[in-house]
């Protein structure tokens, strides 16, 4: 049995603790019928990694990581979409071991071809956020190239917000996009990704939004909905739509008077539930790769760390946990 290096946690500790993330040698995973065995070249860290490290039981040793770019080394007997040697990128799923290991197994139906124009590091910045953004715009909100209206992106400087801005700019020509940002640097970031108007969420957000969209926005994406429902009831038009990606229960009663629809988005739903349309994640990642290679989308890497090690992963977790990062933190090349 081939042994491989993996980085994970054995107990829930702060990112500053040297034992928060540690290296173990494990047996290389065996690909199932629809699986790819991928040699991981780069990964990124998302808020879900932090949440799990802090609160989820390790059951001995748990490997995190929900973004990867790498090279296919082996394929399962039923694989039809890829072959050994193919360069790929993907986000994996939370019910299987994560991507922070040198050899990783993933279902081919949630994997896309790596954009040819990107390094492995920059490719690893895109899968989870691009899938979430794509499903938000085109599955939850059901927007099309003919859609007209105003979209407010709350949390626009984060990974998902940065992907939504780019997809809207590339594929939704008649949708006006308002982004939240709190200073000049963040304003420049969101404007560079396609935001047409910028509002400061630390000021009177309702007044600023309603000045741009007097009747309320048609659609609102939020990465930070806790405690914000009454505000959203003011700034979303009657019969509008809200998509949220953060955790926790919500009292959405204030939305009823305006018949505002509330949607949850979790990009892991398809692989977790083994839905009949799982392969849609493969297709949308390939479309993202095409848009990148055509120069219509770009990587959202803002911090790149090397090598992939417990030390650099702890630093990446610390940065993401701070809540102050823009774009994505990626790691590349193994120690």
Number of C-alpha atoms within 10 A of each C-alpha: 8 9 13 15 17 26 24 26 24 17 19 16 15 17 21 13 9 12 18 21 29 18 17 16 11 15 13 18 17 17 18 16 13 17 23 29 24 29 22 28 24 31 33 34 27 24 14 15 19 21 12 17 24 16 11 12 14 15 9 9 18 20 24 24 24 25 27 36 33 27 22 21 17 19 25 18 12 11 17 11 14 19 15 13 13 13 22 27 32 32 30 26 22 17 9 14 21 24 30 29 31 20 26 27 27 24 23 26 23 25 28 26 24 30 24 14 15 15 15 26 25 26 31 34 34 32 29 27 24 25 25 21 26 23 20 25 20 11 12 17 19 10 17 15 12 10 12 14 13 19 25 28 26 22 20 29 26 23 26 28 27 29 28 28 27 21 21 24 20 16 15 19 13 15 21 21 23 26 27 24 23 14 11 8 10 17 20 13 17 25 16 13 23 20 26 15 16 23 23 16 16 10 10 10 16 17 14 16 25 15 11 16 20 12 14 23 26 22 25 23 27 20 18 13 20 14 10 13 16 13 14 22 23 19 24 28 19 19 14 20 21 26 21 19 18 16 12 7 7 11 11 15 11 15 23 13 10 14 14 22 17 15 15 13 17 16 22 20 13 18 20 14 9 11 11 9 11 18 18 17 25 22 16 19 27 19 15 25 27 18 17 19 16 12 11 15 19 22 18 24 20 13 16 19 18 16 15 22 23 21 18 18 28 22 16 23 25 15 17 21 18 8 10 10 15 22 23 27 27 30 28 24 16 14 9
